[in-house]
Amino acid sequence: MNPGIEAARKLAHLGYQFTVNGETIKAKYKGPGEPDPVTVRALLDLVKAHREEVRAFLRCYCPRCGGVAFCPDYEGQPLCLKCDWVALVRLYPGLAEVKH
C-alpha cells in the first residue's frame, strides 16, 4: 500500500480525523491523551509527501474504522460495510447470507 495512505490510516487509528477541502488536507486530533509528536510528525510528513494519493483515499474511506467498502442506503448515502453492517442487513436482508 502507498506509504502516505498507510500513514493516514495510522493517524486515524491514533485518533486523528481528516477533512479534505480542495487541495488541502486537514488533520485534527480527537483521540484520548496526547499523541507522540515525533511519531505524528513522521506520519504527517508521509501524508504530505503523497498528498494526491492520500486525498483520493480520504474521499472514500470510513473515518470511524478506516475501511473503504461502502454500500448505499435507500437515499444513496454511503454506509460503511463494517461500521453500519447491522443497519445494512436491515435495509438489505439478503446481506445476512454474505460471509465476511
QUIQUIRA-V417400 format. One record per pair of residues at least 12 apart in sequence whose ideal C-beta (glycine too) atoms are under 7 Angstrom apart, sorted by sequence separation. I is the first residue (numbers start at 1). GAP is how many residues later the second one is. D is the distance in whole Angstrom. If there is no record, write none. Layout:
((I GAP D) (I GAP D))
//
This chain:
((16 12 7) (69 12 4) (16 13 5) (17 13 5) (67 13 6) (15 14 6) (67 14 7) (15 15 6) (65 15 6) (67 15 5) (11 16 6) (15 16 2) (64 16 7) (14 17 6) (15 17 7) (27 17 7) (65 17 5) (71 17 6) (74 17 7) (62 18 4) (65 18 5) (73 18 6) (64 19 5) (15 20 7) (62 20 7) (14 21 5) (62 21 6) (25 22 7) (25 26 7) (25 29 6) (25 30 6) (11 32 5) (10 33 6) (25 33 7) (20 35 5) (7 36 4) (20 38 5) (7 39 4) (8 39 5) (20 39 6) (7 40 5) (18 40 5) (4 42 5) (3 43 5) (4 43 5) (4 45 6) (18 45 7) (4 46 2) (8 46 5) (17 46 6) (3 47 6) (2 48 6) (5 48 6) (4 49 5) (5 49 6) (8 49 6) (4 50 4) (8 50 7) (2 51 5) (12 51 7) (5 52 5) (13 53 7) (12 54 5) (9 57 5))
//
